[in-house]
Amino acid sequence: QVQLVESGGGLVQPGGSLRLSCAASGFTFSRYAMRWYRQAPGKERERVAAISSIGGTASYADSVKGRFTISRDNAKNTVYLQMDNLKPEDTDVYYCNAVSRIGDYWGQGTQVTVSA
């Protein structure tokens, strides 16, 4: 059974940091590119960051470039999103996504709220 389980969300003040984790199971994690998306009610889902299957290539949305860092540990089947200098506009539900030519899986999401 394929599972992607996000954790690490919560309430943080502007300028603070959070580290999201996404633990994968039920598929060959190292063969999948991993992505983080975010979405607020009534808004389109935005891709925040992506990392290649072996972790050699990462990309970021302009809105988070220089503040967020995506990484992965294929030995632990886990992808991370380090979020620094958080802003109120980063408030969203964050989802991890595993994608390859043979599969496309999503987690259930974790809420991130940035507020004073």
N, C-alpha and C positions, 0 to 999 in steps of 0.2 A: 504494500500500500504506500503510495507516494504521499509524503508529508513535507511541508515547509512550515516551520513554526518560528514566527518572529517574536522577539522579546527586546526589552530595554527601553521601551517608550515610557513617557511620563510627562510630568509638568516641570518645566525649567524656566528660569528667568532669562530675559534677553541678555545675550553675551555669554550664556552658559553653554555647557556641552552635554551631549548624550552619545552613547554608543549602542547602536542597534545590532542585534545578532539575528541570524536566520539559520536554524538548524535543519538540515535536509536528511531525508531518509527515503528508502524505497526505490532509488534509482542511482545510476552511476554519476555521482556528483561531479567528478573531475572531467566529465565529457560535456558539461553544460556551461554555457555562459550564464552569468548571474547579473541580475539587474535589481535596482531599487526604484520603485515608483512611489508617488504620493498623490493623494486625492482628497479633496474636501467636498462636502455635500454641494451638489449643483455645479461642480467644476469638472473639467476634463482631467483625466489621469495624466500626470506628468512624469516622464522618466527622469530620475534624479541622477543616477549613476549606473555604470555598467562595467563589468570586468570580464575578460576572456576566460576560457575554461582553465587555462594553466596560470592565470593571473598576470600574464605579461603585458596586457593592454587594459587601460582604464580610461573611461570618458565620463564627462560630467555636464550637466545642464549649466548654462551660463549663470543661472540664479544662485548656484551653490559652489561654483568653481572657486577654489582657494579656501573654502570653509569646510567642505565635506571630503572625506577620504574613504573610498571603498577598498576592501581587501578580502582575501579568502584564505582559508586553511583547508586544503583538500584532504589532509589527514584527519581532520575533525568534521568534514562535511558541513562546514559552516562559512557563511559569508557575513561580513561586518560592514557597518556604515558608521564611521566616526564623524560626528557632527559638532563642529566648533563654532563659536561666535554666532549662536542661534539668534534668529530674529522672529518677531511675531508672525511674519508672513511665512515662516517655515511650519506653522501649525497645520497639521494634516494627519490623515491616516497613512502610514507608510507600509508598503507591501514589498515583499521580495518575490522575484520571478526567476524561474529556471527555464532556459530555452536552448533547444538544439534542433537539428533537422527531424528528430523523431519524437520530441516532446515539448510541452509548454505548460509549466505548472506554476501555481500561485499559492501564496500563503494567505492567512486570514486577516493580516494587517495588525499594526500596533499604533496606538494613538500617541502623537507627539503634540504637546501644547506648550507654546512659548508665550509666557505672560508674566507681567510683574505682579 
